[in-house]
Amino acid sequence: MALRDLLTALEEEGAADHQKAQQARRRQAAQILSDARERGTRIQADAVAAAETSARQEAQSLLIAARSGARRAVRTARDDALAEVLGRVHQRLLALPGSPEGAKAAMACADEALAALPHASTLRVHPADAMALQPGVATHLVTDLGTSGVIAEDDQGRYIDNTYATRLANLWPGIRADLSRSWEQGS
């Protein structure tokens, strides 16, 4: 084989090796690009998922806070309304002494107190109710109450507080619960 043929063969072999090396580098570069794209896609998906999770958690926290605030506002409004109802009832009770309704109610309170404490020696009453009670009550009347109703006392220190204020205080928890329930069902 002549030198020229040898050089040509070596040149052709070198060109083929060079082409194989370039193809291998291109495949390697393509693989690197493909891997980078996959990693980028995964990183982007992870970032979106993390942002989505964070946004959902923040939205859940905001919803919880809003619901809590709404419940607090409803409780406050209900408590204010109940306080207004109680205040109106107190005002109506304060207006009863001396009225025809107040006289009937004072007599009923006296009858209940005397039934519960039959040996009562004293009935404490509102001054305006004393006139209505005098004809029907055989016990000593003391006119020192600031509200309607009566307090019956015996000589041994026992007493029955049957005033409107006490009766309302005893009944109010149940009335309050009933009103609250009815308001909740109505909303």
C-alpha positions as a printed Julia matrix, in Angstrom:
187×3 Matrix{Float64}:
    0.0    0.0     0.0
    1.31   3.27   -0.93
    1.88   6.07    1.46
   -0.86   8.07   -0.12
   -3.33   5.24    0.32
   -2.26   4.87    3.91
   -2.66   8.6     4.55
   -6.06   8.6     2.86
   -7.16   5.59    4.9
   -5.89   7.26    8.09
   -7.63  10.49    7.09
  -10.88   8.67    6.38
  -10.59   6.75    9.65
   -9.86  10.03   11.53
  -12.82  11.72    9.85
  -15.07   8.79   10.79
  -13.78   8.87   14.39
  -14.25  12.64   14.46
  -17.79  12.28   13.15
  -18.55   9.55   15.73
  -17.17  11.77   18.51
  -19.27  14.71   17.31
  -22.38  12.52   17.2
  -21.62  11.24   20.69
  -21.18  14.88   21.93
  -24.44  15.88   20.25
  -26.27  12.95   21.88
  -24.66  13.83   25.21
  -25.62  17.52   24.81
  -29.17  16.51   23.82
  -29.37  14.24   26.89
  -28.07  17.04   29.14
  -30.7   19.41   27.68
  -33.43  16.79   28.1
  -32.41  16.12   31.71
  -32.27  19.87   32.42
  -35.75  20.34   30.94
  -37.12  17.47   33.07
  -35.48  18.9    36.21
  -36.82  22.36   35.33
  -40.3   20.94   34.81
  -40.1   19.08   38.16
  -38.79  22.17   39.96
  -41.53  24.29   38.42
  -44.21  21.69   39.34
  -42.84  21.47   42.91
  -42.81  25.28   43.21
  -46.38  25.5    41.9
  -47.5   22.72   44.25
  -45.8   24.41   47.24
  -47.37  27.76   46.34
  -50.76  26.09   45.92
  -50.44  24.35   49.3
  -49.37  27.58   50.96
  -52.26  29.48   49.34
  -54.75  26.82   50.46
  -53.4   26.91   54.02
  -53.59  30.7    54.07
  -57.13  30.61   52.65
  -58.1   28.03   55.29
  -56.65  30.23   58.03
  -58.52  33.26   56.67
  -61.74  31.24   56.51
  -61.31  30.03   60.09
  -60.62  33.58   61.28
  -63.63  34.91   59.34
  -65.93  32.24   60.76
  -64.64  32.91   64.26
  -65.19  36.64   63.78
  -68.69  36.03   62.47
  -69.55  33.79   65.43
  -68.16  36.41   67.81
  -70.23  39.13   66.09
  -73.37  36.99   66.3
  -72.73  36.27   70.0
  -72.17  39.95   70.69
  -75.33  40.94   68.81
  -77.32  38.22   70.6
  -75.95  39.27   73.99
  -76.75  42.92   73.24
  -80.3   41.99   72.2
  -80.77  39.85   75.3
  -79.5   42.67   77.51
  -81.99  45.0    75.82
  -84.82  42.52   76.42
  -83.81  42.17   80.07
  -83.61  45.94   80.44
  -87.09  46.38   78.99
  -88.49  43.73   81.31
  -86.87  45.48   84.29
  -88.42  48.78   83.19
  -91.85  47.19   82.91
  -91.46  45.61   86.34
  -90.45  48.95   87.85
  -93.64  50.51   86.43
  -95.94  47.91   88.05
  -96.08  49.12   91.69
  -99.27  51.08   92.28
 -100.91  50.0    89.01
 -103.97  47.7    88.89
 -101.79  44.96   87.33
  -99.18  45.54   90.03
 -101.77  45.19   92.81
 -102.96  41.83   91.41
  -99.41  40.6    90.95
  -98.37  41.75   94.46
 -101.32  39.89   95.95
 -100.38  36.74   93.97
  -96.76  37.05   95.16
  -97.95  37.45   98.76
 -100.2   34.38   98.47
  -97.3   32.3    97.08
  -94.87  33.5    99.75
  -97.36  32.84  102.57
  -98.1   29.39  101.15
  -94.37  28.61  101.21
  -93.84  30.19  104.67
  -97.22  29.91  106.42
  -95.92  31.19  109.81
  -94.57  34.44  108.33
  -94.89  37.34  110.7
  -93.81  40.1   108.33
  -94.31  40.89  104.68
  -91.94  43.4   103.15
  -93.54  45.15  100.16
  -93.19  48.14   97.85
  -94.95  51.19   99.37
  -97.25  51.5    96.36
  -98.45  47.89   96.77
  -99.15  48.16  100.52
 -102.67  49.55  100.07
 -103.64  46.63   97.82
 -102.31  44.08  100.31
 -103.61  45.5   103.62
 -107.19  44.25  103.39
 -106.2   40.68  102.43
 -103.09  40.04  104.54
 -103.06  39.4   108.28
  -99.28  39.74  108.74
  -97.37  42.91  109.56
  -96.48  44.93  106.41
  -93.16  46.75  106.08
  -93.04  49.09  103.08
  -89.33  49.18  102.28
  -88.93  47.34   98.97
  -87.85  49.14   95.83
  -89.55  46.61   93.57
  -92.89  44.83   93.45
  -93.47  41.47   94.99
  -92.96  40.49   98.62
  -90.44  39.09  101.02
  -92.09  36.97  103.71
  -90.18  36.58  107.0
  -90.89  34.56  110.11
  -89.7   35.09  113.67
  -86.92  32.48  113.3
  -85.11  34.38  110.51
  -86.37  32.3   107.61
  -87.6   34.16  104.6
  -89.04  33.73  101.13
  -87.94  36.3    98.56
  -90.78  36.48   96.08
  -89.96  39.86   94.55
  -90.13  40.45   90.84
  -86.4   41.07   90.7
  -85.66  37.71   92.33
  -88.23  35.89   90.25
  -86.78  37.4    87.07
  -83.22  36.54   88.17
  -84.33  32.93   88.75
  -86.23  32.69   85.46
  -83.83  34.64   83.25
  -81.33  31.83   82.47
  -84.12  29.66   81.05
  -85.75  32.57   79.23
  -82.36  33.58   77.84
  -81.69  30.06   76.57
  -85.18  29.8    75.01
  -84.83  33.18   73.3
  -81.36  32.3    72.01
  -82.61  28.99   70.64
  -85.62  30.58   68.96
  -83.4   33.26   67.41
  -80.97  30.62   66.13
  -83.8   28.62   64.57
  -85.2   31.75   62.99
  -81.91  32.64   61.26
